[in-house]
């Protein structure tokens, strides 16, 4: 086991957990506390890790003009890929027709009541990003507000330069401490992933691929389309990374994303893989990846598209091109505002269905099979974060020189 890479250990843990879940079914749920403990440890480090690493990354760029340029490129990639993901989700849904021939009676009598989210406006979304009390935002674990405040601190340190050198030094040292804590927590990843995978398959088994099988398959087809038509182009054409190399290195991130179904929860692994395996400079990765875990939701955008088309097909409602164009715009805004935590898209889907004039009765059934859907879309979210970061790294020449990397570079330590 000691000779195996962390990626291989995580894969092995996921596979063993899935098999145990299928064999022992609900009896395996006694290991749930192990998975919950792993998630708690990740939640413990996410906010301080994001806060310190963003300040350190932004201030390390050292040039406000360069920071603006990088920020514009990163947000450009995030917005464009989200729009394209929504379009592909709609296209695959039109092709697969997952809602045709669905029994309305089975829907109405199934599931749990879902409380609709409050309608989201652009103004409210922007105001919600800015903390009225940064300390309260940190305490509550509000990722978007934490990121906004951290970016302001990083920009201020960049402008002040030598005048704030001591403060920057303290932040950099705190970042090193958080990376070491993250390194310690990540050693438990194979065991946490094993427990989470066992509990997921034990609770759901293969029964989810029944009446909702075509709906689930459509989500996976949409995710595959996004990888093929968007990510492969960016990886090969812009980031200029061999595809075999990319998929080999990103696999560890996928297994953790499958298990946690949380972009934020996967962030420590995403950071480590991007910096250590892809050799992206720390100042870029520590800025783009935490931001992406909060605002870059390609997977959830595809989920909204497939689900809305699914419901419209069930009830025989044909959405016009104008309605679908408006849907793409709304989905982009809502996806950016969707927290990178498990199940966050469910209540917002109810709001989106209401906005499109569609009934939300089906959501009770969707809740029951949301886990396997959330798994693939979380993996898609974090992959999009890494792909966009690699593209910006290539455009800005922000890769480490692999030949000059110091020994022990695999330890989450940066000079």
ZAKETOR-365367 format. One record per residue (C-alpha): residue in three letters; z, y, x; residue number from 1. Coordinates in pm, whole numbers, plus 50000, padded with zeros to 5 digits. Example, Ala and Ser with C-alpha at 12.3 -4.5 7.8 and 13.67 -1.06 7.14 Angstrom:
2
+-----+-------+-------+-------+-----+
!  aa !    up ! north !  east !   i !
+-----+-------+-------+-------+-----+
! ALA ! 50780 ! 49550 ! 51230 !   1 !
! SER ! 50714 ! 49894 ! 51367 !   2 !
+-----+-------+-------+-------+-----+
END
This chain:
415
+-----+-------+-------+-------+-----+
!  aa !    up ! north !  east !   i !
+-----+-------+-------+-------+-----+
! UNK ! 50000 ! 50000 ! 50000 !   1 !
! UNK ! 50082 ! 50240 ! 50285 !   2 !
! UNK ! 49726 ! 50204 ! 50419 !   3 !
! UNK ! 49571 ! 50306 ! 50087 !   4 !
! UNK ! 49468 ! 50668 ! 50028 !   5 !
! UNK ! 49646 ! 50863 ! 49756 !   6 !
! UNK ! 49326 ! 50850 ! 49549 !   7 !
! UNK ! 49322 ! 50470 ! 49568 !   8 !
! UNK ! 49692 ! 50449 ! 49480 !   9 !
! UNK ! 49647 ! 50673 ! 49175 !  10 !
! UNK ! 49345 ! 50468 ! 49063 !  11 !
! UNK ! 49542 ! 50146 ! 49109 !  12 !
! UNK ! 49838 ! 50289 ! 48918 !  13 !
! UNK ! 49614 ! 50395 ! 48630 !  14 !
! UNK ! 49445 ! 50054 ! 48615 !  15 !
! UNK ! 49771 ! 49859 ! 48627 !  16 !
! UNK ! 49923 ! 50081 ! 48359 !  17 !
! UNK ! 49622 ! 50039 ! 48128 !  18 !
! UNK ! 49631 ! 49660 ! 48164 !  19 !
! UNK ! 50008 ! 49645 ! 48103 !  20 !
! UNK ! 49966 ! 49860 ! 47792 !  21 !
! UNK ! 49694 ! 49636 ! 47651 !  22 !
! UNK ! 49890 ! 49318 ! 47727 !  23 !
! UNK ! 50238 ! 49423 ! 47609 !  24 !
! UNK ! 50127 ! 49690 ! 47356 !  25 !
! UNK ! 50424 ! 49880 ! 47204 !  26 !
! UNK ! 50676 ! 49674 ! 47402 !  27 !
! UNK ! 50569 ! 49864 ! 47716 !  28 !
! UNK ! 50697 ! 50194 ! 47574 !  29 !
! UNK ! 51032 ! 50137 ! 47748 !  30 !
! UNK ! 50870 ! 50287 ! 48062 !  31 !
! UNK ! 50807 ! 50615 ! 47879 !  32 !
! UNK ! 51102 ! 50788 ! 48055 !  33 !
! UNK ! 50928 ! 50728 ! 48391 !  34 !
! UNK ! 50616 ! 50908 ! 48269 !  35 !
! UNK ! 50823 ! 51183 ! 48107 !  36 !
! UNK ! 51015 ! 51234 ! 48432 !  37 !
! UNK ! 50688 ! 51268 ! 48624 !  38 !
! UNK ! 50565 ! 51530 ! 48374 !  39 !
! UNK ! 50897 ! 51715 ! 48399 !  40 !
! UNK ! 50867 ! 51728 ! 48777 !  41 !
! UNK ! 50517 ! 51871 ! 48748 !  42 !
! UNK ! 50631 ! 52127 ! 48490 !  43 !
! UNK ! 50914 ! 52221 ! 48728 !  44 !
! UNK ! 50676 ! 52322 ! 49006 !  45 !
! UNK ! 50377 ! 52466 ! 48815 !  46 !
! UNK ! 50505 ! 52821 ! 48743 !  47 !
! UNK ! 50658 ! 52897 ! 49087 !  48 !
! UNK ! 50358 ! 52730 ! 49255 !  49 !
! UNK ! 50109 ! 52943 ! 49059 !  50 !
! UNK ! 50311 ! 53263 ! 49105 !  51 !
! UNK ! 50351 ! 53226 ! 49482 !  52 !
! UNK ! 50006 ! 53083 ! 49556 !  53 !
! UNK ! 49813 ! 53348 ! 49360 !  54 !
! UNK ! 50002 ! 53635 ! 49527 !  55 !
! UNK ! 49952 ! 53471 ! 49867 !  56 !
! UNK ! 49585 ! 53398 ! 49801 !  57 !
! UNK ! 49496 ! 53741 ! 49663 !  58 !
! UNK ! 49683 ! 53928 ! 49937 !  59 !
! UNK ! 49526 ! 53705 ! 50206 !  60 !
! UNK ! 49175 ! 53812 ! 50104 !  61 !
! UNK ! 49273 ! 54146 ! 50257 !  62 !
! UNK ! 48995 ! 54357 ! 50103 !  63 !
! UNK ! 48998 ! 54493 ! 49747 !  64 !
! UNK ! 48618 ! 54514 ! 49739 !  65 !
! UNK ! 48591 ! 54149 ! 49842 !  66 !
! UNK ! 48854 ! 54055 ! 49583 !  67 !
! UNK ! 48649 ! 54228 ! 49310 !  68 !
! UNK ! 48337 ! 54047 ! 49423 !  69 !
! UNK ! 48505 ! 53706 ! 49427 !  70 !
! UNK ! 48679 ! 53767 ! 49094 !  71 !
! UNK ! 48351 ! 53867 ! 48927 !  72 !
! UNK ! 48173 ! 53557 ! 49057 !  73 !
! UNK ! 48455 ! 53323 ! 48954 !  74 !
! UNK ! 48482 ! 53465 ! 48601 !  75 !
! UNK ! 48102 ! 53460 ! 48577 !  76 !
! UNK ! 48093 ! 53089 ! 48652 !  77 !
! UNK ! 48382 ! 53021 ! 48413 !  78 !
! UNK ! 48224 ! 53211 ! 48121 !  79 !
! UNK ! 47871 ! 53078 ! 48170 !  80 !
! UNK ! 47984 ! 52715 ! 48201 !  81 !
! UNK ! 48200 ! 52753 ! 47888 !  82 !
! UNK ! 47906 ! 52890 ! 47686 !  83 !
! UNK ! 47675 ! 52614 ! 47812 !  84 !
! UNK ! 47940 ! 52350 ! 47740 !  85 !
! UNK ! 47963 ! 52468 ! 47378 !  86 !
! UNK ! 47584 ! 52458 ! 47342 !  87 !
! UNK ! 47567 ! 52105 ! 47485 !  88 !
! UNK ! 47851 ! 51995 ! 47256 !  89 !
! UNK ! 47654 ! 52120 ! 46955 !  90 !
! UNK ! 47331 ! 51957 ! 47080 !  91 !
! UNK ! 47493 ! 51616 ! 47133 !  92 !
! UNK ! 47662 ! 51636 ! 46791 !  93 !
! UNK ! 47327 ! 51711 ! 46623 !  94 !
! UNK ! 47179 ! 51412 ! 46806 !  95 !
! UNK ! 47465 ! 51165 ! 46746 !  96 !
! UNK ! 47547 ! 51275 ! 46387 !  97 !
! UNK ! 47907 ! 51140 ! 46405 !  98 !
! UNK ! 48001 ! 51266 ! 46056 !  99 !
! UNK ! 47713 ! 51115 ! 45859 ! 100 !
! UNK ! 47812 ! 50834 ! 45622 ! 101 !
! UNK ! 48183 ! 50898 ! 45662 ! 102 !
! UNK ! 48411 ! 50798 ! 45369 ! 103 !
! UNK ! 48573 ! 51113 ! 45225 ! 104 !
! UNK ! 48849 ! 50917 ! 45047 ! 105 !
! UNK ! 48977 ! 50766 ! 45371 ! 106 !
! UNK ! 49000 ! 51114 ! 45521 ! 107 !
! UNK ! 49186 ! 51281 ! 45238 ! 108 !
! UNK ! 49454 ! 51011 ! 45226 ! 109 !
! UNK ! 49507 ! 50994 ! 45602 ! 110 !
! UNK ! 49695 ! 51182 ! 45866 ! 111 !
! UNK ! 49962 ! 51445 ! 45898 ! 112 !
! UNK ! 49977 ! 51803 ! 45771 ! 113 !
! UNK ! 49863 ! 52055 ! 46030 ! 114 !
! UNK ! 49971 ! 52417 ! 46029 ! 115 !
! UNK ! 49681 ! 52650 ! 46097 ! 116 !
! UNK ! 49702 ! 52889 ! 46388 ! 117 !
! UNK ! 49691 ! 53262 ! 46321 ! 118 !
! UNK ! 49339 ! 53407 ! 46351 ! 119 !
! UNK ! 49273 ! 53536 ! 46703 ! 120 !
! UNK ! 49126 ! 53879 ! 46767 ! 121 !
! UNK ! 48986 ! 54002 ! 47098 ! 122 !
! UNK ! 49244 ! 54282 ! 47112 ! 123 !
! UNK ! 49534 ! 54047 ! 47045 ! 124 !
! UNK ! 49405 ! 53804 ! 47308 ! 125 !
! UNK ! 49387 ! 54078 ! 47573 ! 126 !
! UNK ! 49729 ! 54218 ! 47485 ! 127 !
! UNK ! 49874 ! 53868 ! 47496 ! 128 !
! UNK ! 49766 ! 53833 ! 47860 ! 129 !
! UNK ! 49979 ! 54126 ! 47979 ! 130 !
! UNK ! 50355 ! 54063 ! 48005 ! 131 !
! UNK ! 50591 ! 54326 ! 47868 ! 132 !
! UNK ! 50861 ! 54159 ! 48078 ! 133 !
! UNK ! 50734 ! 53962 ! 48382 ! 134 !
! UNK ! 51071 ! 53789 ! 48429 ! 135 !
! UNK ! 51062 ! 53668 ! 48068 ! 136 !
! UNK ! 50704 ! 53546 ! 48118 ! 137 !
! UNK ! 50814 ! 53344 ! 48420 ! 138 !
! UNK ! 51114 ! 53206 ! 48233 ! 139 !
! UNK ! 50905 ! 53105 ! 47931 ! 140 !
! UNK ! 50638 ! 52949 ! 48149 ! 141 !
! UNK ! 50361 ! 53170 ! 48007 ! 142 !
! UNK ! 50079 ! 53087 ! 48249 ! 143 !
! UNK ! 49836 ! 53366 ! 48159 ! 144 !
! UNK ! 50101 ! 53639 ! 48181 ! 145 !
! UNK ! 50232 ! 53492 ! 48506 ! 146 !
! UNK ! 49881 ! 53495 ! 48654 ! 147 !
! UNK ! 49817 ! 53855 ! 48546 ! 148 !
! UNK ! 50143 ! 53976 ! 48701 ! 149 !
! UNK ! 50084 ! 53775 ! 49019 ! 150 !
! UNK ! 49734 ! 53923 ! 49056 ! 151 !
! UNK ! 49879 ! 54276 ! 49025 ! 152 !
! UNK ! 50138 ! 54197 ! 49293 ! 153 !
! UNK ! 49870 ! 54049 ! 49521 ! 154 !
! UNK ! 49642 ! 54351 ! 49477 ! 155 !
! UNK ! 49933 ! 54589 ! 49548 ! 156 !
! UNK ! 50015 ! 54399 ! 49870 ! 157 !
! UNK ! 49647 ! 54416 ! 49971 ! 158 !
! UNK ! 49635 ! 54793 ! 49917 ! 159 !
! UNK ! 49964 ! 54857 ! 50100 ! 160 !
! UNK ! 49864 ! 54644 ! 50398 ! 161 !
! UNK ! 50110 ! 54672 ! 50688 ! 162 !
! UNK ! 50357 ! 54871 ! 50477 ! 163 !
! UNK ! 50430 ! 54556 ! 50276 ! 164 !
! UNK ! 50390 ! 54307 ! 50561 ! 165 !
! UNK ! 50748 ! 54179 ! 50526 ! 166 !
! UNK ! 50712 ! 54117 ! 50153 ! 167 !
! UNK ! 50384 ! 53935 ! 50214 ! 168 !
! UNK ! 50554 ! 53727 ! 50482 ! 169 !
! UNK ! 50830 ! 53623 ! 50241 ! 170 !
! UNK ! 50572 ! 53531 ! 49973 ! 171 !
! UNK ! 50369 ! 53329 ! 50224 ! 172 !
! UNK ! 50681 ! 53141 ! 50333 ! 173 !
! UNK ! 50778 ! 53079 ! 49969 ! 174 !
! UNK ! 50428 ! 52942 ! 49912 ! 175 !
! UNK ! 50477 ! 52699 ! 50201 ! 176 !
! UNK ! 50806 ! 52585 ! 50047 ! 177 !
! UNK ! 50635 ! 52528 ! 49711 ! 178 !
! UNK ! 50355 ! 52332 ! 49878 ! 179 !
! UNK ! 50611 ! 52108 ! 50047 ! 180 !
! UNK ! 50795 ! 52053 ! 49716 ! 181 !
! UNK ! 50458 ! 51977 ! 49557 ! 182 !
! UNK ! 50382 ! 51729 ! 49835 ! 183 !
! UNK ! 50711 ! 51550 ! 49766 ! 184 !
! UNK ! 50652 ! 51538 ! 49391 ! 185 !
! UNK ! 50295 ! 51414 ! 49437 ! 186 !
! UNK ! 50421 ! 51106 ! 49622 ! 187 !
! UNK ! 50543 ! 50986 ! 49282 ! 188 !
! UNK ! 50200 ! 51034 ! 49123 ! 189 !
! UNK ! 50087 ! 50666 ! 49125 ! 190 !
! UNK ! 50408 ! 50558 ! 48948 ! 191 !
! UNK ! 50399 ! 50841 ! 48694 ! 192 !
! UNK ! 50032 ! 50778 ! 48620 ! 193 !
! UNK ! 50099 ! 50406 ! 48579 ! 194 !
! UNK ! 50377 ! 50471 ! 48325 ! 195 !
! UNK ! 50174 ! 50727 ! 48129 ! 196 !
! UNK ! 49864 ! 50505 ! 48117 ! 197 !
! UNK ! 50073 ! 50205 ! 48006 ! 198 !
! UNK ! 50234 ! 50403 ! 47723 ! 199 !
! UNK ! 49902 ! 50550 ! 47605 ! 200 !
! UNK ! 49720 ! 50217 ! 47588 ! 201 !
! UNK ! 50032 ! 50046 ! 47453 ! 202 !
! UNK ! 50061 ! 50291 ! 47166 ! 203 !
! UNK ! 49690 ! 50312 ! 47076 ! 204 !
! UNK ! 49530 ! 50001 ! 47221 ! 205 !
! UNK ! 49169 ! 49951 ! 47120 ! 206 !
! UNK ! 49234 ! 50032 ! 46755 ! 207 !
! UNK ! 49115 ! 50390 ! 46801 ! 208 !
! UNK ! 48759 ! 50263 ! 46829 ! 209 !
! UNK ! 48746 ! 50180 ! 46461 ! 210 !
! UNK ! 48643 ! 50425 ! 46190 ! 211 !
! UNK ! 48661 ! 50717 ! 46437 ! 212 !
! UNK ! 48471 ! 50533 ! 46710 ! 213 !
! UNK ! 48147 ! 50731 ! 46676 ! 214 !
! UNK ! 48343 ! 51057 ! 46678 ! 215 !
! UNK ! 48518 ! 50959 ! 47003 ! 216 !
! UNK ! 48189 ! 50836 ! 47154 ! 217 !
! UNK ! 48025 ! 51171 ! 47074 ! 218 !
! UNK ! 48297 ! 51352 ! 47270 ! 219 !
! UNK ! 48238 ! 51128 ! 47571 ! 220 !
! UNK ! 47860 ! 51174 ! 47543 ! 221 !
! UNK ! 47907 ! 51552 ! 47532 ! 222 !
! UNK ! 48130 ! 51537 ! 47841 ! 223 !
! UNK ! 47872 ! 51326 ! 48026 ! 224 !
! UNK ! 47600 ! 51577 ! 47931 ! 225 !
! UNK ! 47804 ! 51865 ! 48074 ! 226 !
! UNK ! 47851 ! 51678 ! 48401 ! 227 !
! UNK ! 47482 ! 51587 ! 48425 ! 228 !
! UNK ! 47320 ! 51913 ! 48314 ! 229 !
! UNK ! 47572 ! 52170 ! 48443 ! 230 !
! UNK ! 47804 ! 52034 ! 48711 ! 231 !
! UNK ! 47546 ! 51830 ! 48904 ! 232 !
! UNK ! 47320 ! 52136 ! 48927 ! 233 !
! UNK ! 47604 ! 52355 ! 49057 ! 234 !
! UNK ! 47732 ! 52090 ! 49300 ! 235 !
! UNK ! 47391 ! 52010 ! 49446 ! 236 !
! UNK ! 47205 ! 52338 ! 49403 ! 237 !
! UNK ! 47475 ! 52600 ! 49471 ! 238 !
! UNK ! 47775 ! 52433 ! 49639 ! 239 !
! UNK ! 47536 ! 52208 ! 49834 ! 240 !
! UNK ! 47774 ! 51913 ! 49846 ! 241 !
! UNK ! 47645 ! 51551 ! 49846 ! 242 !
! UNK ! 47710 ! 51401 ! 49502 ! 243 !
! UNK ! 47858 ! 51079 ! 49640 ! 244 !
! UNK ! 48101 ! 51284 ! 49849 ! 245 !
! UNK ! 48200 ! 51498 ! 49552 ! 246 !
! UNK ! 48266 ! 51211 ! 49312 ! 247 !
! UNK ! 48460 ! 51015 ! 49572 ! 248 !
! UNK ! 48694 ! 51306 ! 49641 ! 249 !
! UNK ! 48735 ! 51429 ! 49281 ! 250 !
! UNK ! 48837 ! 51085 ! 49146 ! 251 !
! UNK ! 49206 ! 51137 ! 49226 ! 252 !
! UNK ! 49208 ! 51454 ! 49014 ! 253 !
! UNK ! 49049 ! 51263 ! 48726 ! 254 !
! UNK ! 49311 ! 50991 ! 48713 ! 255 !
! UNK ! 49593 ! 51245 ! 48700 ! 256 !
! UNK ! 49405 ! 51447 ! 48435 ! 257 !
! UNK ! 49354 ! 51134 ! 48224 ! 258 !
! UNK ! 49724 ! 51057 ! 48242 ! 259 !
! UNK ! 49878 ! 51402 ! 48191 ! 260 !
! UNK ! 49607 ! 51547 ! 47957 ! 261 !
! UNK ! 49710 ! 51884 ! 48101 ! 262 !
! UNK ! 49499 ! 52114 ! 48317 ! 263 !
! UNK ! 49814 ! 52294 ! 48430 ! 264 !
! UNK ! 49993 ! 51965 ! 48496 ! 265 !
! UNK ! 49703 ! 51847 ! 48711 ! 266 !
! UNK ! 49695 ! 52175 ! 48908 ! 267 !
! UNK ! 49904 ! 52062 ! 49208 ! 268 !
! UNK ! 49666 ! 51771 ! 49267 ! 269 !
! UNK ! 49359 ! 51989 ! 49204 ! 270 !
! UNK ! 49482 ! 52240 ! 49463 ! 271 !
! UNK ! 49555 ! 51974 ! 49722 ! 272 !
! UNK ! 49221 ! 51795 ! 49681 ! 273 !
! UNK ! 49019 ! 52119 ! 49684 ! 274 !
! UNK ! 49187 ! 52244 ! 50002 ! 275 !
! UNK ! 49236 ! 51919 ! 50193 ! 276 !
! UNK ! 48937 ! 51711 ! 50085 ! 277 !
! UNK ! 48675 ! 51981 ! 50021 ! 278 !
! UNK ! 48817 ! 52218 ! 50287 ! 279 !
! UNK ! 48803 ! 52530 ! 50070 ! 280 !
! UNK ! 49005 ! 52814 ! 50219 ! 281 !
! UNK ! 49353 ! 52854 ! 50080 ! 282 !
! UNK ! 49310 ! 53218 ! 49978 ! 283 !
! UNK ! 49020 ! 53125 ! 49748 ! 284 !
! UNK ! 49153 ! 52799 ! 49599 ! 285 !
! UNK ! 49498 ! 52945 ! 49532 ! 286 !
! UNK ! 49334 ! 53223 ! 49331 ! 287 !
! UNK ! 49054 ! 53047 ! 49141 ! 288 !
! UNK ! 49218 ! 52716 ! 49048 ! 289 !
! UNK ! 49535 ! 52851 ! 48878 ! 290 !
! UNK ! 49312 ! 53100 ! 48695 ! 291 !
! UNK ! 49076 ! 52821 ! 48595 ! 292 !
! UNK ! 49360 ! 52603 ! 48466 ! 293 !
! UNK ! 49431 ! 52879 ! 48214 ! 294 !
! UNK ! 49095 ! 53033 ! 48121 ! 295 !
! UNK ! 48823 ! 52781 ! 48216 ! 296 !
! UNK ! 48821 ! 52525 ! 47934 ! 297 !
! UNK ! 48475 ! 52365 ! 47938 ! 298 !
! UNK ! 48614 ! 52044 ! 47793 ! 299 !
! UNK ! 48799 ! 52210 ! 47507 ! 300 !
! UNK ! 48486 ! 52417 ! 47427 ! 301 !
! UNK ! 48287 ! 52094 ! 47389 ! 302 !
! UNK ! 48570 ! 51950 ! 47179 ! 303 !
! UNK ! 48555 ! 52243 ! 46936 ! 304 !
! UNK ! 48175 ! 52210 ! 46908 ! 305 !
! UNK ! 48180 ! 51836 ! 46838 ! 306 !
! UNK ! 48470 ! 51859 ! 46592 ! 307 !
! UNK ! 48323 ! 52145 ! 46387 ! 308 !
! UNK ! 47982 ! 51975 ! 46363 ! 309 !
! UNK ! 48161 ! 51647 ! 46275 ! 310 !
! UNK ! 48343 ! 51811 ! 45983 ! 311 !
! UNK ! 48033 ! 51997 ! 45864 ! 312 !
! UNK ! 47837 ! 51669 ! 45861 ! 313 !
! UNK ! 48113 ! 51489 ! 45669 ! 314 !
! UNK ! 48105 ! 51746 ! 45390 ! 315 !
! UNK ! 47729 ! 51797 ! 45399 ! 316 !
! UNK ! 47751 ! 52161 ! 45509 ! 317 !
! UNK ! 47448 ! 52269 ! 45714 ! 318 !
! UNK ! 47544 ! 52548 ! 45953 ! 319 !
! UNK ! 47269 ! 52807 ! 46004 ! 320 !
! UNK ! 47150 ! 52912 ! 46350 ! 321 !
! UNK ! 47333 ! 53243 ! 46304 ! 322 !
! UNK ! 47657 ! 53060 ! 46217 ! 323 !
! UNK ! 47618 ! 52838 ! 46521 ! 324 !
! UNK ! 47549 ! 53139 ! 46745 ! 325 !
! UNK ! 47865 ! 53308 ! 46614 ! 326 !
! UNK ! 48048 ! 52981 ! 46666 ! 327 !
! UNK ! 47944 ! 52976 ! 47034 ! 328 !
! UNK ! 48081 ! 53330 ! 47078 ! 329 !
! UNK ! 48410 ! 53249 ! 46901 ! 330 !
! UNK ! 48450 ! 52922 ! 47087 ! 331 !
! UNK ! 48412 ! 53096 ! 47424 ! 332 !
! UNK ! 48689 ! 53344 ! 47334 ! 333 !
! UNK ! 48919 ! 53077 ! 47189 ! 334 !
! UNK ! 48861 ! 52840 ! 47483 ! 335 !
! UNK ! 48962 ! 53113 ! 47728 ! 336 !
! UNK ! 49280 ! 53166 ! 47526 ! 337 !
! UNK ! 49366 ! 52796 ! 47492 ! 338 !
! UNK ! 49668 ! 52699 ! 47706 ! 339 !
! UNK ! 49607 ! 52422 ! 47960 ! 340 !
! UNK ! 49873 ! 52196 ! 47803 ! 341 !
! UNK ! 49847 ! 51872 ! 47602 ! 342 !
! UNK ! 49734 ! 51898 ! 47236 ! 343 !
! UNK ! 49690 ! 52276 ! 47253 ! 344 !
! UNK ! 49347 ! 52257 ! 47088 ! 345 !
! UNK ! 49459 ! 52091 ! 46764 ! 346 !
! UNK ! 49603 ! 52390 ! 46575 ! 347 !
! UNK ! 49330 ! 52621 ! 46704 ! 348 !
! UNK ! 49071 ! 52379 ! 46565 ! 349 !
! UNK ! 49221 ! 52432 ! 46218 ! 350 !
! UNK ! 49180 ! 52807 ! 46261 ! 351 !
! UNK ! 48821 ! 52763 ! 46381 ! 352 !
! UNK ! 48735 ! 52537 ! 46087 ! 353 !
! UNK ! 48879 ! 52795 ! 45846 ! 354 !
! UNK ! 48676 ! 53071 ! 46011 ! 355 !
! UNK ! 48360 ! 52863 ! 45965 ! 356 !
! UNK ! 48448 ! 52799 ! 45597 ! 357 !
! UNK ! 48513 ! 52427 ! 45650 ! 358 !
! UNK ! 48807 ! 52219 ! 45520 ! 359 !
! UNK ! 49065 ! 52100 ! 45775 ! 360 !
! UNK ! 49172 ! 51779 ! 45598 ! 361 !
! UNK ! 49016 ! 51562 ! 45868 ! 362 !
! UNK ! 49251 ! 51705 ! 46133 ! 363 !
! UNK ! 49530 ! 51474 ! 46016 ! 364 !
! UNK ! 49320 ! 51177 ! 46127 ! 365 !
! UNK ! 49202 ! 51350 ! 46445 ! 366 !
! UNK ! 49565 ! 51394 ! 46553 ! 367 !
! UNK ! 49610 ! 51018 ! 46549 ! 368 !
! UNK ! 49326 ! 50957 ! 46795 ! 369 !
! UNK ! 49344 ! 51284 ! 46989 ! 370 !
! UNK ! 49481 ! 51129 ! 47308 ! 371 !
! UNK ! 49160 ! 50951 ! 47426 ! 372 !
! UNK ! 48962 ! 51265 ! 47335 ! 373 !
! UNK ! 49205 ! 51492 ! 47519 ! 374 !
! UNK ! 49186 ! 51269 ! 47828 ! 375 !
! UNK ! 48814 ! 51317 ! 47884 ! 376 !
! UNK ! 48818 ! 51688 ! 47806 ! 377 !
! UNK ! 49110 ! 51757 ! 48040 ! 378 !
! UNK ! 48919 ! 51580 ! 48317 ! 379 !
! UNK ! 48618 ! 51796 ! 48230 ! 380 !
! UNK ! 48830 ! 52114 ! 48240 ! 381 !
! UNK ! 48969 ! 52049 ! 48589 ! 382 !
! UNK ! 48631 ! 51932 ! 48719 ! 383 !
! UNK ! 48482 ! 52262 ! 48603 ! 384 !
! UNK ! 48755 ! 52452 ! 48791 ! 385 !
! UNK ! 48678 ! 52264 ! 49114 ! 386 !
! UNK ! 48298 ! 52289 ! 49074 ! 387 !
! UNK ! 48308 ! 52667 ! 49017 ! 388 !
! UNK ! 48546 ! 52711 ! 49312 ! 389 !
! UNK ! 48315 ! 52511 ! 49540 ! 390 !
! UNK ! 48018 ! 52722 ! 49432 ! 391 !
! UNK ! 48201 ! 53050 ! 49501 ! 392 !
! UNK ! 48324 ! 52911 ! 49834 ! 393 !
! UNK ! 47963 ! 52844 ! 49935 ! 394 !
! UNK ! 47840 ! 53185 ! 49818 ! 395 !
! UNK ! 48127 ! 53364 ! 49997 ! 396 !
! UNK ! 48132 ! 53134 ! 50302 ! 397 !
! UNK ! 48495 ! 53042 ! 50238 ! 398 !
! UNK ! 48502 ! 52685 ! 50366 ! 399 !
! UNK ! 48723 ! 52586 ! 50656 ! 400 !
! UNK ! 48540 ! 52471 ! 50969 ! 401 !
! UNK ! 48607 ! 52096 ! 50956 ! 402 !
! UNK ! 48564 ! 52058 ! 51331 ! 403 !
! UNK ! 48843 ! 52306 ! 51405 ! 404 !
! UNK ! 49095 ! 52191 ! 51144 ! 405 !
! UNK ! 49433 ! 52132 ! 51306 ! 406 !
! UNK ! 49587 ! 51788 ! 51323 ! 407 !
! UNK ! 49805 ! 51707 ! 51024 ! 408 !
! UNK ! 49587 ! 51926 ! 50799 ! 409 !
! UNK ! 49649 ! 51668 ! 50525 ! 410 !
! UNK ! 50004 ! 51798 ! 50484 ! 411 !
! UNK ! 49968 ! 52088 ! 50236 ! 412 !
! UNK ! 50051 ! 52336 ! 50514 ! 413 !
! UNK ! 49844 ! 52643 ! 50587 ! 414 !
! UNK ! 49856 ! 52886 ! 50873 ! 415 !
+-----+-------+-------+-------+-----+
END
